[in-house]
């Protein structure tokens, strides 16, 4: 494939990934967030594969699998147990070890670990905070690999997560206030 066409294809895939990820953090429910992130991870995995950034590609494929598994758990009203968490963490570490290129392979490894824990637990604000940490790490890797639309995607993940934290903060405060009120009544 011509070098310029390949570069353009990689960047266009990144635009699709960017759109889905930016939208994902505006979702109120975890189920919708997971589905939009799965779609984004598919585009991102192909993007990294075409760029021969295999650590990023494998980590995003694992992100697709994790998103699908966690989606089905959430739809059934269940939280994946610690065994599932450990299994995915082992897969993330193995993926990084088998595709190790240099020190920059650590960035997707740590970023995916933050993302894994964020999606494993059920608190949407914690998920958004861990997504910010993950996005910072992934942006370094994307910059290193020359996938500039992924750098932009990671920046938008940060912005979108911050907006999501702000938008849904009132609901969290209201729930916390309700819980505190219930706790006060129990003590009286």
Secondary structure, DSSP 8 states (H G I E B T S, - for coil): --HHHHHHHHHHHHHHHHHHHHHHTT-SSHHHHHHHHHHHHHHHHHHHHHTT-HHHHHHHHHHHHHHHHHHHHHHTT----HHHHHHHHHHHHHHHHHT--STTHHHHHHHHHHHHHHHHSS-HHHHHHHHHHHHHHHHHHHHHHT-HHHHHHHHHHHHHHHHHHHHTHHHHHHHHHHHHHHHHHHH-
